[in-house]
């Protein structure tokens, strides 16, 4: 059962920008896991396989904060910082869990949450003040659903899939990265994670019936002293065209809805590839 949990955080000291990278947030997540199951924390740290969780970059709750002026405020997610996040600035951080085993291991952490226990992000102490795990009108990233629900609730007739790439997204192609969100790159990324964790395997999806009909994307470069990551941001609308069975339309819609939890492409455990489906009002 996938969960998309939003942790509300309050820093007790400034968080320097060099500690707001995906690498440091990944380390913080492993610290949370190790606090309730050190063996699991070590296993997640050592694993090179596709992992059953994704993380977001740290987000400032107040989009009018001076630190976000000229940045990626509003409906966009912030994925890089040039200034420290000041003491006492309310923040949120999304953690998605793709299987019940991992969620079950962390249940004790959520149930016994101590809002006065500090967690460390570089030199800064953070308090976890609350956790949201159900849909909120002002927080679209909090949600939970069983895989069976995701499949059953997926439409058999909706032929329009609008995906919003909210943090830089790229795909592995052989030995190198590509930023082009082709139907194969996007839907095969979702399919591999769906088949690994859902227990409802799709043997073949109708990729040949998917056609991008609207594209509004641009590339962004995310660099630190270790590496450079180039990914796309923006929206792509995919149309399902041609003669196709309702069950195949249902599978593609289920995968699109799953994107909220699974992310798409590379480095989803470090804040990249955060994607969600948008519906027309």
C-alpha positions, 0 to 999 in steps of 0.5 A, spaced: 500 500 500 503 506 497 503 512 502 505 519 501 506 522 508 508 530 509 512 531 515 511 538 518 518 541 520 520 546 525 528 548 524 531 550 531 537 553 528 538 556 521 539 550 515 545 552 511 543 551 503 549 546 502 545 541 507 539 542 503 541 537 498 538 530 496 544 527 499 543 530 506 535 529 506 536 521 504 541 521 510 536 524 514 531 519 512 535 513 513 536 516 520 529 516 521 529 509 519 535 507 523 531 510 530 526 504 529 530 499 526 537 499 525 538 493 521 533 496 516 536 502 516 543 499 514 540 495 508 537 501 505 543 504 506 547 499 502 542 497 497 543 499 490 536 496 487 530 500 486 528 502 493 521 502 496 521 510 498 521 517 495 523 523 498 522 531 496 526 536 497 525 540 503 519 546 502 518 552 506 511 552 508 510 560 507 511 561 499 511 568 500 517 567 505 523 572 502 528 566 501 523 564 495 523 571 492 525 570 485 525 562 486 520 557 485 515 559 489 507 558 488 505 552 485 512 550 484 516 546 488 523 548 491 529 544 489 535 548 491 537 554 495 542 559 495 540 562 502 539 558 509 532 557 511 532 561 518 530 559 525 523 557 526 521 557 519 515 552 518 517 547 513 514 540 510 518 534 507 514 529 503 516 521 504 512 516 500 513 509 501 511 504 496 510 497 500 507 495 507 513 492 509 517 499 510 510 503 512 509 497 518 517 498 520 516 505 521 509 505 524 512 506 531 516 512 529 509 515 527 505 513 533 510 515 538 512 521 535 515 526 540 515 533 537 520 535 542 525 530 539 530 534 535 533 531 528 539 533 525 540 536 518 547 538 518 548 543 524 541 544 524 536 541 529 529 540 526 522 538 530 517 534 527 511 537 529 506 533 525 505 528 520 499 528 514 497 522 511 491 523 508 488 528 502 488 535 504 485 541 500 492 545 501 497 539 501 496 535 495 502 531 496 499 527 502 495 521 500 494 514 501 491 508 497 491 501 496 494 498 490 487 495 489 484 502 490 488 505 485 487 500 480 479 499 481 478 507 481 482 508 475 478 510 469 476 505 463 475 511 458 479 517 460 484 518 454 487 524 457 493 524 462 496 530 464 503 529 468 506 535 472 514 534 473 515 538 479 522 537 481 527 536 475 526 529 472 531 525 468 531 518 465 537 513 464 538 511 457 544 506 457 550 509 460 547 516 460 541 520 462 536 523 457 531 529 459 526 527 454 519 525 457 518 520 451 512 515 452 517 509 453 521 513 459 515 515 463 510 509 463 516 504 463 518 507 469 512 507 472 510 500 470 517 497 473 515 500 480 508 498 479 510 491 478 515 490 483 510 493 489 503 492 487 502 485 487 497 486 480 502 485 475 501 488 468 504 484 463 503 489 457 501 496 457 499 499 450 505 504 450 504 504 442 497 508 443 500 514 447 502 520 444 504 527 447 499 532 445 501 538 449 508 539 452 510 545 456 517 543 459 524 546 460 530 543 463 534 545 469 541 544 472 542 542 479 549 542 481 553 541 487 561 539 488 560 532 487 555 532 481 551 535 476 544 533 474 540 536 468 532 534 468 526 537 466 520 541 469 513 542 467 507 539 464 506 534 458 499 531 456 499 524 453 493 522 449 491 515 448 489 514 441 487 508 436 483 502 438 484 500 445 481 495 450 478 499 456 482 494 460 488 497 457 486 504 458 485 503 465 492 500 466 495 507 463 490 511 468 492 507 474 500 508 472 498 515 472 495 516 478 501 512 481 506 517 479 504 521 486 507 516 490 512 513 485 515 519 482 518 518 475 525 517 472 532 517 476 534 519 483 527 519 486 530 517 493 533 524 493 528 529 491 528 528 483 522 526 479 516 528 483 510 528 479 503 528 480 497 528 475 493 534 474 486 534 472 482 539 468 477 543 473 
